[in-house]
């Protein structure tokens, strides 16, 4: 699989000639209209086996092999070269595909209202072949220990057809906000707690859930040990039923990190109790904050490297956003919130307003600025094939269990192609 970044003057036809593929094949892979112009800086996925590398001035075969992590003799052999052959700048080398590694993949899905929208149904069908888990968000805990279920419609049939495990997401959401008060009741009132666990088990059996996923957030810091005790109790009962138990964790960089989003999330305890955890490594750039990458790779790495000091890599799923944000400038704290955009929508914006897409090498994320029809400046940070591949490389480097997406419903076709190129997705 090749990632090609569009340069000035390039057309889809010229790119198709460069790679020896039909225009329609590249257009279909990237879900783009071949009649539309490309955007300078736009990343395209080229669906070929392996990839190509164009030699830069002064580079030797040895340097290229080391840079790309390819065996030198393999590079020489597949390209029909001599061991000490000098290469001219611009010479094209074929790079054979790297072996795929195993990974688990989860995706949350958040239906609104009384039914699952057709958009979400279609998104679930598209993603299911590439998923280990599908996680409808969410079963909301009530103060009496019962649950308010989200609409599920035919999600069970979709997952069953593709061998996907349904993940039952249990949250302390009240009025669309995580409630510390509700969390405290759950964690300290044994009667409510027992009713909750009985309800979870009966609901899982009713709907065919095979993983119980606790996303309990914004807790009182003083409830840390109570949360740990609850998870131990829950795990014993859930495992007895033959189900997995997982948790969602805020992105911490040390055990001492304090605050209502962090203190009560004890990485070491979760690593001991849960079968696996989803670490929410995104939202550095968020709708109410200043413009920046949603999941810059440096901060993501720091969180994951800390997590590895508290639990085995085989229990860690890296969180990943399937969206970006469009901020109106100048940014004012408390001012207009940024709007969420899909990668496809971001590219359409850049095309409409004739903006060039840039790539921040430090954050490993694409971005661009544009002026809207009202004369207001905007900045957009989003995800593309390059930023996702950078996260996949980090996942493989750290030997993590897998990746978890928030959330389905925002179009990003390249992501699923790159999953197939990098991983053998585990089915449970």
URNOR-V703645 format. One record per backbone hydrogen bond with DSSP energy under -0.5 kcal/mol. NH is the residue of the N-H (numbers start at 1). CO is the residue of the C=O. E is the energy in kcal/mol with one decimal. If there is no record, write none. Layout:
BEGIN
((NH;CO;E) (NH;CO;E))
END
This chain:
BEGIN
((2;46;-2.2) (4;2;-0.6) (4;44;-3.0) (6;4;-0.6) (6;42;-2.8) (10;7;-2.0) (15;11;-2.3) (16;12;-2.3) (17;13;-2.0) (18;14;-1.9) (19;15;-1.7) (20;16;-1.0) (21;16;-2.1) (25;22;-0.5) (26;22;-1.5) (27;23;-2.6) (28;24;-2.5) (29;25;-2.0) (30;26;-1.6) (31;27;-0.6) (31;28;-0.7) (32;27;-2.2) (34;32;-0.6) (36;33;-2.0) (41;6;-2.7) (42;39;-2.4) (44;4;-3.4) (44;42;-0.5) (46;2;-3.6) (46;44;-0.6) (47;45;-0.7) (48;46;-2.3) (50;48;-0.6) (51;95;-2.3) (53;93;-2.5) (55;53;-0.6) (55;91;-2.8) (59;56;-2.1) (64;60;-2.3) (65;61;-2.8) (66;62;-2.3) (67;63;-2.5) (68;64;-2.5) (69;65;-1.0) (70;65;-2.3) (75;71;-2.3) (76;72;-2.4) (77;73;-2.6) (78;74;-2.8) (79;75;-1.0) (80;77;-1.3) (81;76;-2.5) (85;82;-1.8) (90;55;-3.2) (91;88;-2.0) (93;53;-3.4) (93;91;-0.6) (95;51;-3.6) (96;94;-0.6) (101;422;-2.0) (103;424;-1.6) (104;401;-2.3) (106;403;-2.4) (107;133;-1.0) (108;405;-2.8) (109;135;-2.2) (111;109;-0.7) (115;112;-0.6) (117;115;-0.5) (121;117;-2.4) (122;118;-2.8) (123;119;-2.1) (124;120;-2.7) (125;121;-2.2) (126;122;-2.2) (127;123;-2.3) (128;124;-2.4) (129;125;-0.6) (130;127;-2.6) (131;128;-1.8) (132;105;-3.4) (133;105;-2.3) (134;165;-2.1) (135;107;-2.7) (136;134;-0.6) (136;167;-0.5) (137;109;-3.1) (138;136;-0.6) (139;169;-3.5) (140;138;-0.8) (140;148;-2.5) (141;171;-2.6) (142;146;-3.0) (145;142;-2.1) (148;140;-2.6) (149;147;-0.6) (155;152;-2.4) (158;154;-1.8) (159;155;-2.5) (160;156;-2.4) (161;157;-2.0) (162;158;-1.0) (163;159;-0.5) (163;160;-0.8) (164;159;-2.7) (165;132;-3.1) (167;134;-3.0) (168;166;-0.5) (168;211;-3.4) (169;136;-0.8) (169;167;-0.9) (170;168;-0.6) (170;213;-3.0) (171;139;-2.3) (172;215;-0.7) (174;177;-3.1) (177;174;-1.6) (179;172;-2.6) (180;178;-0.6) (183;179;-2.2) (184;180;-2.4) (185;181;-1.9) (186;182;-2.4) (187;183;-2.2) (188;184;-1.3) (188;185;-0.5) (189;185;-2.4) (190;188;-0.8) (193;189;-2.6) (194;190;-2.7) (195;191;-2.0) (196;192;-2.5) (197;193;-2.4) (198;194;-2.2) (199;195;-2.5) (200;196;-2.7) (201;197;-2.1) (202;198;-2.2) (203;199;-2.5) (204;200;-2.6) (205;201;-1.8) (206;202;-2.1) (207;203;-2.4) (208;204;-1.5) (209;204;-1.5) (210;166;-2.2) (211;166;-1.2) (212;244;-2.5) (213;168;-3.2) (213;211;-0.6) (214;212;-0.6) (214;246;-2.5) (215;170;-2.7) (215;213;-0.7) (216;214;-0.5) (217;215;-0.7) (219;260;-0.7) (223;220;-2.5) (224;221;-1.4) (227;223;-2.4) (228;224;-2.1) (229;225;-2.5) (230;226;-2.3) (231;227;-2.4) (232;228;-2.0) (233;229;-2.2) (234;230;-3.1) (235;231;-3.0) (236;232;-1.9) (237;233;-1.6) (238;234;-3.0) (239;235;-2.8) (240;236;-1.3) (241;237;-1.0) (242;239;-1.3) (243;238;-2.0) (244;210;-2.4) (246;212;-2.6) (247;276;-1.3) (248;214;-2.1) (249;278;-2.9) (252;250;-1.2) (257;254;-1.2) (262;259;-1.3) (263;259;-2.4) (265;262;-2.0) (266;264;-1.0) (267;265;-0.9) (270;266;-2.7) (271;267;-2.5) (272;268;-1.3) (273;269;-2.4) (274;270;-2.3) (275;245;-3.1) (276;245;-0.8) (277;315;-3.1) (278;247;-2.8) (279;277;-0.6) (279;317;-2.6) (280;249;-2.8) (280;278;-0.6) (281;279;-2.4) (282;280;-2.1) (283;294;-0.7) (284;294;-2.5) (285;293;-0.5) (286;284;-0.7) (289;286;-1.6) (296;293;-0.6) (297;363;-1.9) (300;296;-2.0) (301;297;-2.6) (302;298;-2.0) (303;299;-2.0) (304;300;-2.2) (305;301;-2.9) (306;302;-1.9) (307;303;-2.5) (308;304;-2.0) (309;306;-1.8) (310;307;-1.7) (311;307;-1.6) (315;312;-1.9) (316;313;-1.7) (317;277;-2.3) (317;315;-0.6) (318;316;-0.5) (318;402;-2.5) (319;279;-1.9) (320;404;-2.5) (322;406;-1.9) (324;341;-2.9) (325;381;-2.2) (326;339;-2.4) (327;325;-0.6) (327;379;-2.9) (329;377;-3.3) (334;288;-0.5) (335;332;-2.8) (338;287;-2.8) (339;326;-2.2) (341;324;-2.2) (344;411;-1.4) (346;342;-2.4) (347;343;-1.9) (348;344;-1.9) (349;345;-2.1) (350;346;-2.3) (351;347;-2.4) (352;348;-2.6) (353;349;-2.3) (354;351;-1.1) (355;350;-2.8) (357;40;-2.8) (358;367;-3.0) (360;365;-2.8) (361;359;-0.8) (364;360;-1.9) (365;360;-1.3) (366;382;-0.6) (367;358;-2.2) (368;380;-1.8) (370;378;-1.8) (372;376;-3.0) (375;372;-1.9) (378;370;-3.1) (379;327;-2.1) (380;368;-2.9) (381;325;-1.9) (382;366;-1.8) (388;384;-2.3) (389;385;-2.3) (390;386;-2.0) (391;387;-1.5) (392;388;-2.4) (393;389;-2.5) (394;390;-1.7) (395;391;-2.7) (396;392;-2.4) (397;393;-2.5) (398;394;-2.4) (399;395;-0.5) (399;396;-0.6) (400;395;-2.1) (401;313;-1.2) (401;316;-1.6) (402;316;-1.3) (403;104;-2.0) (404;318;-2.9) (405;106;-2.8) (406;320;-2.2) (407;405;-0.5) (408;108;-2.7) (410;407;-0.6) (411;409;-0.5) (415;412;-1.2) (416;412;-0.7) (416;413;-0.5) (417;413;-1.4) (418;414;-2.4) (419;415;-1.9) (420;416;-1.8) (421;417;-1.6) (422;418;-1.7) (423;419;-3.0) (424;101;-2.7) (425;423;-0.8) (426;103;-2.5))
END
